[in-house]
Amino acid sequence: MKFGKYLDKQAKDEWRSQYLDYKGLKDLIKESAREAEASGPAAFSPRTTSLSIVRASKQADAAEERFFQKLEAEVDKVGRFTNRVVSELRQRLANLQPKADKAQQAEGQTEDKKILMEEAKRIGEDYLALEKYANLNYMGVHKILKKHDKLLPHSPCRQFYIAHLHQQPWVQGTYSDVLVQLSNAYSQLRGDSTGQKNEDAAQGFVRSTTKYWVRAEDVSNVKYHILQHLPVFQFDKNDFAGDAQLINSVYFDNENLELYHGRLDKKPNAIALRIRWYGPGEPKKVFVERKTHRESWKGEESVKERFTLDEDKVVPFLEMEYGLEQAVVDLRAAGKSEKEIEKFTELFIEVRQQIDSKQLRPFIRTQYMRTAFQIPFDSTVRVSMDTNLCMIKENPDEGPSCTLAGRWYRDPSLPINRNEVTRFPHAVLEVKLSLGQGQEAPAWVQVRQKLVLL
C-alpha cells in the first residue's frame, strides 16, 4: 500500500486536518522535478558562486522553495497540535488527581473509584492515540524526504532535514511525565502500599528474570499496560528525566573474555561483575555488583549481590590499596550494624579475590534510560524497560586504557568513535519476580505477546 493511502486509512477522523499533508508535499516535489527538467542542467557550482552570473531560470517562487516552506509549516503544525493535546491530557490528569486522593481514603472498590478508573483509562488511550499520530507524521516526513531526494538528486536534503527534525520536542519524546502522572493516579486508585527501604551495606536479591525485546513504536503501549498494575518507581526524582533514569554499568572482564563466555554459555555459578551508577554527570557513589547464574532446572534462582563505594575509593579498591580494615572503619563511622558489616565483609573479600585471581579490568559499558515499575521498595514483582541502549568500549582505541590512565571508567573528555559504540534498535523489557514459597506471579504479568519480540 502506498504511504499516502496508508496515512489516510490510519488517521483518526477528528484529527484528520492535523496530519501531514503528504499529497500536497508530493505534488510540489513532482512540480519541482518538472521545473528542473525544463531548466536544463543545474546552473550553479557546488562550491562557488558569483554576484554577476545571470541564471537561465529566474523564478522567485520555484516549486522546490514552496515545498520547503510547506514542509516546515507542516512540521510546525504537528508540533503545535501535539503540544495542545499534551496540555489537555495534563489538565485532565490535574483534575483527576484530587479526586483520586479523595477516593483513596475510601475502602474497597467503590463506584467513584470505578468511574475514576474509566477516566484514567480514557486518558491513557488518548495518550497512545497521540503517540500513533506522532509516529505516522514522523514516518511521513521520512518518506517525503526520501521521495524528494529520489526525484531531485541534484539538491538532496534528507540527511540535513532529518537532523533538524530530531530536534523537535514531539520527536525527542519529552512528554513521558504524562505517563508518570497517570501512573500516580492508577496507584492511588488501586491503593498501593509502600515497602521497607533497604539501606544495608551489602544487599542480595534472589529472583527469576525474563527478558523481551520491544519495538520502539510499542514502548508506550507496553508501559501503559504495565502501569495499570504497577506504579512507575522514581527512586530519586532529581535524577529522572520524565519517567526514566540514566544508568551506566561498567562490566569487568579479562583478555580471554572469561566472564562473558561463562554467562553466554550459562555455566553453573558463572558471574558478571560490574560497577553501576545512576543519573547524569560524573558518579559520586557507585554500586559494585556481582550477578551469579544458577540452574533453574535444579530449582535454584540467580542471585544479585552488591555493596556501595564512594567514587574516589573505586580505583584504590581495584588496585588492592583500599582494604577491608579501612572499609569496616568507614561503615562503623556511617552507623552500620555489625550484622550488616559481616554481610558486607564476605562479599567485599570475594569480589576482591575474583578481580585479582581472574585479572579483571574495565571492559565494556552499557548505557540506557530505564523506566522501573514496582511498589516502592517491594521487589516481589519488578518490571523495567530500558530504552536508548548502547554499548561502549571502555578502553578507547586511541589513547591509554583505563588501567594505564589510573581510572576505572572511560575519560568522558575523550571522543567516542563510531566503531567504539553499538546502538541497540529495540527496547529491553525485563520482568523480575522474587516470590515466596508457593507464591504465584500475578496473572497480568503474562506479557501481551504481540507487543514484544521473544
C-alpha angles and dihedrals in degrees: 000000000000112000093240091059091042091053092049091049095048097043119112107242098227091049097042096116091053097062125099111281091235095167093050091051092046091052090053091051090053090048090049090051091052091049091049091051092049095049094054125217117005109273098214140078116240093228109025140040140185135219093217106043108103115218120226091230115050100175109153093193104040119175092245091056089051089049092058092044091051093044092053091047091050093050089048090049091054091048094050093047092048091050091049095051092045090052089052091049091050090050092049089051091048088054091047096050100071090044090052090049090054094044091050090068091060116087122235131005103316126185090250090056091051091052092048091047089055090052091049088050092051091050090051093049091049090051090053090047089053091051090052088050091052092047093050092051092044090052089046093056091050091049095048093048090050089051091049093054092046095053096034105038092160091069109034114183108162098099094048096044094047088058088052091046092054090062092062113109092229090056097043092059100236095156101079090111086079089065090049092053091045090049090052091052092050091046092054093047091050091048095233116193128211126246128219116281113238112223098163117144089237123028134193131195124194111192148132118246134201122186132200137179117235126199114240092241090056098048097097091044091054091045091052092049090053099044090058085070106023130031125239104261116220108185093184114008091201090067096049131098103200107309097341139075128208113243127189121190122184110203120207126216142143132248091274092054087233096162093045094052092043091057093041091054090042093230114184111271093004109162138212117203122197144155114224136189133181132224134021126303131032116337118255102173122021139190119233102208134188122190118195122198117223128186109258093197088064090056092256126131130213118257133217118196129179148166132193130246133181109249094243090059097054098084093045088049092052092045091050091244096113102066136193093257093060092042091055091049089053092049093050089049087053090055099251118160124246090247091056091046091052091053091046092049094057094051094041092055095045094049093048091050092051092049091050100041096044094038092232120189136174105285117159138000131215118205127184146139110257128203110193126198120197144114101273110275092351110114097183090109118012126170125186132187117201118197134176088031117183136166119218131192105244093205111058121229089227112045139024122317120251090258094052091045091051092242135121096210134034118285102256091212091066116091117243112232121218093251090054097063133056120194120207113221098212138054119250118229116198124189113197122189126190102181131173126233109300092002116135129208116256114265093242091063087079094103119229097256098208090063097055138057109229 
